[in-house]
Amino acid sequence: MKKSILFENIVSMFVLRGGEYVISLITIPYLVRALEPEGYGCFVFSQSIAQYLIIISRYGFGYSGAQAIALAKNTIEMKEIFSGIIYAEMILFILSSLIFFPAFYFLCSDFEVIVLVGISVVLVMGTSFFPVWFFQGVQKMRYITISNVFARTICLIALFLFVHNKEDLRLAVFIQSLPMFISLLVSFIIIRIEYGNMFVRPSVECVKKCLLNGWDFFISGLASNLYTNTNVVALGALTSPEIVGVYSGADKIIRALVGAFTPLTQAVYPHMIRLVKDNKAEANKLFLKLFHISMGMFALIGIIIFSFASIIITMFLGTKFLQSIPIIEWLSFLIPILVGSNLLGVLYLIPFGYKKEFRKILFYGAMLNLITIFPLIYFFQIYGIIFDVYLIESGIFLSMLLHYKKSIL
């Protein structure tokens, strides 16, 4: 029974990711051609800024929420956890918005970027409040698939109908922000139909407990997102929208390929939590099996990307992005490193009780990144960010691997 649920969840998440990839294979080439490097650079830069709000609002509930729901003893406890997390997310979103938007308005001199970030609040709300942690906890991943693919398909059609050139940049940002917001609405309808009214008035203690349980995950997520988003923001601040577009075009392809692995970790994560509780030896065997297979597979994918870089860039981004070819060649060898870090963190360190160690590794990586990224970009431009990404990601991967080796001795 447990294996059939796990298999169903893995299939559901891969169907979701497959649907997202098909849509991305259509969306990204269309956007980069319609908006051109400068417009696409502004598009990516504004969404990178919005990610800071998403980081705070989502807190660490993606993991702590799934863990709490998975271990809930009854429906009453599940409802209180659900409501406590939603209330906590609302508080974090309101407080962070009241601080962030006025500060950004006074600090940013580019009015167009201010407008684009303002439009992206739709993305912030949809991503922040989407209860992926609930569906993970109850191991009903198919509902995530239904809501996401439905929303992305609608928005893809809207993109073709209304976005035709770089003059439609604001509309492009709005349409690309809509899928998560629509998914949010659909997910709450599904929860209402399948589980009834999940909203209760949580106690102050419950909200505090939700925040406390998510703290280590929040710091880990904050650190991780700081060095991924800050890189693009730093590149935009020190160079030009065109250079941001050239780098982001290649980076999007690499991150999309690594993202193909996410469904596996999302589906296996709640299963691993229960398995560690029942049988640590079996949990470790499962982890090692997934680790070896995944590392081999994604190392091969990296070699393929390097070998066919020019074809891939021309096909997906067009001839105006030929400068992205050497970028994606350099980044291609990063793929197995990113996958390995994801596996070690999500399917070993967290389930096996090494949350604080996981947090520290990512935190030190983020701090090192803040020190190195600006001078590297200042002196070496786009190649400075590539060197920095390898430095930070390799350091994180090796730190996690060393901790794993020590823990099994």
ZAGU-845994 format. One record per residue (C-alpha): x, y, z. Coordinates in nm, 3 decimals. Example, Ala and Ser with C-alpha at 12.3 -4.5 7.8 and 13.67 -1.06 7.14 Angstrom:
BEGIN
{{1.230; -0.450; 0.780}}
{{1.367; -0.106; 0.714}}
END
This chain:
BEGIN
{{0.000; 0.000; 0.000}}
{{0.275; 0.243; 0.101}}
{{0.475; 0.159; -0.211}}
{{0.172; 0.217; -0.434}}
{{0.112; 0.559; -0.273}}
{{0.479; 0.649; -0.314}}
{{0.474; 0.536; -0.678}}
{{0.155; 0.736; -0.744}}
{{0.310; 1.046; -0.588}}
{{0.632; 1.011; -0.791}}
{{0.433; 0.965; -1.113}}
{{0.210; 1.264; -1.026}}
{{0.508; 1.489; -0.964}}
{{0.683; 1.379; -1.282}}
{{0.364; 1.439; -1.481}}
{{0.351; 1.785; -1.325}}
{{0.714; 1.854; -1.406}}
{{0.668; 1.710; -1.753}}
{{0.372; 1.942; -1.813}}
{{0.573; 2.236; -1.683}}
{{0.862; 2.146; -1.913}}
{{0.644; 2.123; -2.221}}
{{0.498; 2.464; -2.137}}
{{0.845; 2.606; -2.057}}
{{0.982; 2.472; -2.386}}
{{0.718; 2.685; -2.555}}
{{0.715; 2.984; -2.317}}
{{1.086; 3.063; -2.275}}
{{1.175; 3.064; -2.650}}
{{0.867; 3.277; -2.718}}
{{0.943; 3.525; -2.438}}
{{1.312; 3.572; -2.521}}
{{1.228; 3.636; -2.886}}
{{0.937; 3.869; -2.813}}
{{1.107; 4.068; -2.535}}
{{1.463; 4.047; -2.677}}
{{1.771; 4.032; -2.447}}
{{1.710; 4.372; -2.283}}
{{1.341; 4.314; -2.215}}
{{1.399; 3.957; -2.100}}
{{1.676; 4.081; -1.869}}
{{1.431; 4.328; -1.707}}
{{1.174; 4.049; -1.680}}
{{1.414; 3.816; -1.496}}
{{1.556; 4.097; -1.281}}
{{1.211; 4.204; -1.154}}
{{1.109; 3.847; -1.071}}
{{1.439; 3.793; -0.889}}
{{1.361; 4.096; -0.671}}
{{1.012; 3.959; -0.599}}
{{1.170; 3.633; -0.482}}
{{1.294; 3.804; -0.167}}
{{0.934; 3.857; -0.056}}
{{0.848; 3.499; -0.146}}
{{1.140; 3.369; 0.063}}
{{1.010; 3.550; 0.372}}
{{0.641; 3.467; 0.321}}
{{0.697; 3.096; 0.251}}
{{0.927; 3.081; 0.550}}
{{1.028; 2.717; 0.609}}
{{0.679; 2.571; 0.573}}
{{0.760; 2.380; 0.256}}
{{0.939; 2.123; 0.470}}
{{0.820; 2.179; 0.827}}
{{0.455; 2.194; 0.714}}
{{0.480; 1.871; 0.517}}
{{0.650; 1.705; 0.811}}
{{0.385; 1.825; 1.060}}
{{0.093; 1.722; 0.837}}
{{0.249; 1.381; 0.768}}
{{0.287; 1.313; 1.141}}
{{-0.052; 1.460; 1.249}}
{{-0.241; 1.212; 1.466}}
{{-0.595; 1.312; 1.369}}
{{-0.807; 1.551; 1.161}}
{{-0.840; 1.805; 1.442}}
{{-0.462; 1.835; 1.477}}
{{-0.426; 1.855; 1.098}}
{{-0.676; 2.142; 1.079}}
{{-0.496; 2.335; 1.350}}
{{-0.160; 2.289; 1.176}}
{{-0.309; 2.392; 0.840}}
{{-0.469; 2.707; 0.980}}
{{-0.166; 2.792; 1.193}}
{{0.063; 2.787; 0.890}}
{{-0.177; 2.990; 0.673}}
{{-0.213; 3.253; 0.946}}
{{0.165; 3.265; 0.991}}
{{0.213; 3.310; 0.615}}
{{-0.038; 3.596; 0.612}}
{{0.139; 3.773; 0.898}}
{{0.479; 3.734; 0.731}}
{{0.347; 3.854; 0.394}}
{{0.182; 4.167; 0.537}}
{{0.477; 4.266; 0.756}}
{{0.738; 4.206; 0.486}}
{{0.532; 4.396; 0.224}}
{{0.492; 4.698; 0.454}}
{{0.871; 4.715; 0.489}}
{{0.982; 4.601; 0.143}}
{{0.774; 4.809; -0.101}}
{{0.832; 5.155; 0.053}}
{{1.203; 5.078; 0.090}}
{{1.235; 4.951; -0.268}}
{{1.047; 5.255; -0.403}}
{{1.296; 5.496; -0.244}}
{{1.608; 5.291; -0.322}}
{{1.535; 5.202; -0.687}}
{{1.586; 5.476; -0.945}}
{{1.437; 5.282; -1.238}}
{{1.062; 5.343; -1.244}}
{{0.999; 5.061; -1.492}}
{{1.159; 4.807; -1.257}}
{{0.947; 4.943; -0.970}}
{{0.632; 4.888; -1.177}}
{{0.740; 4.536; -1.279}}
{{0.814; 4.439; -0.919}}
{{0.475; 4.581; -0.816}}
{{0.304; 4.364; -1.078}}
{{0.497; 4.063; -0.949}}
{{0.309; 4.083; -0.617}}
{{0.058; 3.849; -0.786}}
{{0.339; 3.591; -0.815}}
{{0.438; 3.654; -0.452}}
{{0.086; 3.590; -0.323}}
{{0.030; 3.279; -0.533}}
{{0.364; 3.121; -0.449}}
{{0.358; 3.216; -0.080}}
{{0.014; 3.078; 0.003}}
{{0.004; 2.774; -0.227}}
{{-0.024; 2.481; 0.021}}
{{0.216; 2.240; -0.149}}
{{0.325; 2.132; 0.199}}
{{-0.030; 2.012; 0.277}}
{{-0.055; 1.793; -0.033}}
{{0.293; 1.656; 0.036}}
{{0.199; 1.577; 0.395}}
{{-0.120; 1.387; 0.301}}
{{0.069; 1.234; 0.005}}
{{-0.183; 1.350; -0.257}}
{{0.057; 1.496; -0.511}}
{{-0.187; 1.455; -0.799}}
{{-0.378; 1.760; -0.674}}
{{-0.065; 1.974; -0.715}}
{{-0.039; 1.841; -1.070}}
{{-0.401; 1.920; -1.155}}
{{-0.396; 2.277; -1.024}}
{{-0.056; 2.370; -1.171}}
{{-0.095; 2.225; -1.520}}
{{-0.446; 2.375; -1.548}}
{{-0.323; 2.722; -1.449}}
{{-0.010; 2.717; -1.665}}
{{-0.204; 2.608; -1.974}}
{{-0.449; 2.897; -1.939}}
{{-0.165; 3.147; -1.895}}
{{0.028; 3.006; -2.191}}
{{-0.270; 3.077; -2.416}}
{{-0.294; 3.430; -2.271}}
{{0.077; 3.486; -2.336}}
{{0.037; 3.407; -2.707}}
{{-0.272; 3.625; -2.735}}
{{-0.142; 3.939; -2.565}}
{{0.242; 3.944; -2.563}}
{{0.404; 4.013; -2.902}}
{{0.704; 4.246; -2.849}}
{{0.910; 4.422; -2.581}}
{{0.640; 4.689; -2.548}}
{{0.429; 4.420; -2.380}}
{{0.685; 4.365; -2.100}}
{{0.449; 4.463; -1.816}}
{{0.177; 4.235; -1.950}}
{{0.429; 3.951; -1.983}}
{{0.528; 3.987; -1.616}}
{{0.162; 3.989; -1.511}}
{{0.067; 3.682; -1.717}}
{{0.373; 3.487; -1.601}}
{{0.280; 3.573; -1.240}}
{{-0.073; 3.439; -1.276}}
{{-0.022; 3.057; -1.283}}
{{0.068; 3.027; -0.915}}
{{-0.218; 3.256; -0.813}}
{{-0.469; 3.051; -1.014}}
{{-0.316; 2.732; -0.871}}
{{-0.366; 2.875; -0.523}}
{{-0.739; 2.929; -0.585}}
{{-0.782; 2.583; -0.742}}
{{-0.593; 2.416; -0.455}}
{{-0.821; 2.568; -0.191}}
{{-1.126; 2.452; -0.387}}
{{-0.980; 2.098; -0.398}}
{{-0.904; 2.104; -0.025}}
{{-1.259; 2.222; 0.049}}
{{-1.413; 1.942; -0.162}}
{{-1.183; 1.662; -0.043}}
{{-1.126; 1.753; 0.322}}
{{-1.408; 1.990; 0.412}}
{{-1.348; 2.317; 0.594}}
{{-0.985; 2.310; 0.706}}
{{-0.987; 2.660; 0.847}}
{{-1.017; 2.702; 1.221}}
{{-0.900; 2.984; 1.445}}
{{-0.554; 2.871; 1.556}}
{{-0.422; 2.963; 1.896}}
{{-0.133; 3.205; 1.932}}
{{0.071; 2.911; 2.064}}
{{-0.003; 2.711; 1.748}}
{{0.115; 2.993; 1.519}}
{{0.429; 3.036; 1.730}}
{{0.496; 2.663; 1.715}}
{{0.459; 2.663; 1.335}}
{{0.708; 2.949; 1.310}}
{{0.948; 2.780; 1.550}}
{{0.932; 2.445; 1.366}}
{{1.000; 2.617; 1.036}}
{{1.291; 2.832; 1.159}}
{{1.578; 2.601; 1.059}}
{{1.417; 2.539; 0.720}}
{{1.360; 2.914; 0.674}}
{{1.725; 2.997; 0.741}}
{{1.829; 2.717; 0.503}}
{{1.589; 2.837; 0.232}}
{{1.685; 3.200; 0.291}}
{{2.053; 3.118; 0.254}}
{{1.993; 2.908; -0.058}}
{{1.774; 3.169; -0.227}}
{{2.003; 3.452; -0.124}}
{{2.292; 3.322; -0.330}}
{{2.074; 3.225; -0.630}}
{{1.867; 3.546; -0.648}}
{{2.139; 3.783; -0.532}}
{{2.361; 3.670; -0.819}}
{{2.111; 3.791; -1.079}}
{{2.039; 4.110; -0.883}}
{{2.413; 4.182; -0.851}}
{{2.464; 4.118; -1.222}}
{{2.181; 4.359; -1.303}}
{{2.315; 4.623; -1.065}}
{{2.673; 4.610; -1.197}}
{{2.618; 4.542; -1.568}}
{{2.319; 4.586; -1.801}}
{{1.979; 4.424; -1.876}}
{{2.131; 4.271; -2.193}}
{{2.400; 4.088; -1.995}}
{{2.140; 3.974; -1.740}}
{{1.935; 3.838; -2.031}}
{{2.234; 3.655; -2.182}}
{{2.326; 3.490; -1.851}}
{{1.968; 3.419; -1.740}}
{{1.881; 3.255; -2.071}}
{{2.152; 2.990; -2.020}}
{{2.092; 2.966; -1.646}}
{{1.718; 2.908; -1.698}}
{{1.790; 2.604; -1.914}}
{{2.030; 2.456; -1.656}}
{{1.794; 2.525; -1.364}}
{{1.504; 2.377; -1.560}}
{{1.698; 2.054; -1.614}}
{{1.790; 2.035; -1.245}}
{{1.427; 2.109; -1.164}}
{{1.334; 1.786; -1.342}}
{{1.473; 1.613; -1.036}}
{{1.257; 1.807; -0.788}}
{{0.945; 1.587; -0.828}}
{{1.140; 1.287; -0.702}}
{{1.258; 1.459; -0.384}}
{{0.915; 1.617; -0.323}}
{{0.741; 1.283; -0.356}}
{{0.995; 1.077; -0.160}}
{{1.046; 1.332; 0.121}}
{{0.733; 1.251; 0.332}}
{{0.791; 0.879; 0.271}}
{{1.152; 0.915; 0.389}}
{{1.038; 1.090; 0.708}}
{{0.819; 0.793; 0.801}}
{{1.082; 0.540; 0.691}}
{{1.353; 0.701; 0.907}}
{{1.118; 0.679; 1.203}}
{{1.052; 0.307; 1.143}}
{{1.380; 0.176; 0.998}}
{{1.689; 0.399; 0.953}}
{{1.890; 0.127; 0.781}}
{{1.627; 0.085; 0.508}}
{{1.600; 0.463; 0.473}}
{{1.976; 0.489; 0.418}}
{{1.964; 0.210; 0.156}}
{{1.689; 0.396; -0.031}}
{{1.888; 0.720; -0.016}}
{{2.207; 0.559; -0.150}}
{{2.019; 0.393; -0.434}}
{{1.858; 0.721; -0.541}}
{{2.187; 0.910; -0.499}}
{{2.397; 0.681; -0.719}}
{{2.138; 0.652; -0.996}}
{{2.063; 1.024; -1.002}}
{{2.426; 1.139; -1.000}}
{{2.512; 0.910; -1.290}}
{{2.209; 1.012; -1.492}}
{{2.255; 1.388; -1.446}}
{{2.630; 1.371; -1.509}}
{{2.540; 1.223; -1.849}}
{{2.286; 1.501; -1.906}}
{{2.557; 1.759; -1.829}}
{{2.787; 1.605; -2.093}}
{{2.505; 1.610; -2.350}}
{{2.428; 1.978; -2.277}}
{{2.797; 2.069; -2.318}}
{{2.826; 1.875; -2.645}}
{{2.517; 2.029; -2.806}}
{{2.528; 2.377; -2.646}}
{{2.512; 2.575; -2.971}}
{{2.215; 2.375; -3.100}}
{{2.029; 2.407; -2.769}}
{{2.080; 2.784; -2.743}}
{{1.985; 2.848; -3.106}}
{{1.677; 2.627; -3.076}}
{{1.544; 2.760; -2.745}}
{{1.670; 3.117; -2.726}}
{{1.733; 3.218; -3.088}}
{{2.024; 3.377; -3.274}}
{{2.016; 3.694; -3.058}}
{{2.142; 3.485; -2.765}}
{{2.454; 3.334; -2.925}}
{{2.658; 3.488; -2.641}}
{{2.481; 3.240; -2.411}}
{{2.656; 2.942; -2.575}}
{{2.982; 2.957; -2.375}}
{{2.779; 3.035; -2.063}}
{{2.571; 2.717; -2.087}}
{{2.885; 2.516; -2.171}}
{{3.044; 2.628; -1.843}}
{{2.724; 2.579; -1.643}}
{{2.653; 2.230; -1.784}}
{{2.899; 2.063; -1.545}}
{{2.715; 2.221; -1.253}}
{{2.409; 1.996; -1.308}}
{{2.522; 1.685; -1.110}}
{{2.655; 1.909; -0.829}}
{{2.318; 2.080; -0.788}}
{{2.132; 1.747; -0.798}}
{{2.369; 1.593; -0.545}}
{{2.323; 1.883; -0.301}}
{{1.946; 1.859; -0.334}}
{{1.951; 1.487; -0.259}}
{{2.187; 1.513; 0.036}}
{{1.990; 1.798; 0.191}}
{{1.628; 1.700; 0.133}}
{{1.648; 1.320; 0.150}}
{{1.924; 1.273; 0.405}}
{{2.019; 1.565; 0.630}}
{{1.662; 1.682; 0.699}}
{{1.483; 1.345; 0.744}}
{{1.770; 1.201; 0.950}}
{{1.755; 1.490; 1.197}}
{{2.045; 1.707; 1.079}}
{{1.838; 2.020; 1.018}}
{{2.078; 2.251; 1.201}}
{{2.377; 2.116; 1.009}}
{{2.184; 2.164; 0.684}}
{{2.102; 2.522; 0.785}}
{{2.463; 2.601; 0.878}}
{{2.604; 2.471; 0.550}}
{{2.367; 2.682; 0.341}}
{{2.408; 2.984; 0.567}}
{{2.789; 2.982; 0.541}}
{{2.758; 2.933; 0.165}}
{{2.528; 3.237; 0.138}}
{{2.760; 3.453; 0.351}}
{{3.060; 3.356; 0.138}}
{{2.859; 3.437; -0.173}}
{{2.773; 3.786; -0.046}}
{{3.144; 3.850; 0.006}}
{{3.261; 3.721; -0.333}}
{{2.983; 3.791; -0.584}}
{{3.013; 4.170; -0.618}}
{{3.392; 4.191; -0.666}}
{{3.390; 3.893; -0.903}}
{{3.121; 4.049; -1.122}}
{{3.287; 4.391; -1.101}}
{{3.622; 4.258; -1.229}}
{{3.515; 3.967; -1.452}}
{{3.158; 4.058; -1.551}}
{{2.950; 3.756; -1.657}}
{{3.237; 3.509; -1.604}}
{{3.270; 3.630; -1.247}}
{{2.922; 3.502; -1.167}}
{{3.004; 3.163; -1.326}}
{{3.316; 3.125; -1.110}}
{{3.119; 3.230; -0.802}}
{{2.841; 2.978; -0.870}}
{{3.095; 2.694; -0.898}}
{{3.275; 2.809; -0.584}}
{{2.959; 2.822; -0.371}}
{{2.772; 2.520; -0.511}}
{{3.079; 2.293; -0.500}}
{{3.152; 2.401; -0.143}}
{{2.795; 2.324; -0.036}}
{{2.795; 1.985; -0.207}}
{{3.128; 1.878; -0.056}}
{{3.026; 1.999; 0.292}}
{{2.704; 1.795; 0.278}}
{{2.888; 1.491; 0.143}}
{{3.150; 1.509; 0.420}}
{{2.877; 1.537; 0.683}}
{{2.703; 1.232; 0.535}}
{{3.029; 1.033; 0.545}}
{{3.089; 1.130; 0.910}}
{{2.733; 1.043; 1.013}}
{{2.750; 0.684; 0.884}}
{{3.084; 0.601; 1.043}}
END
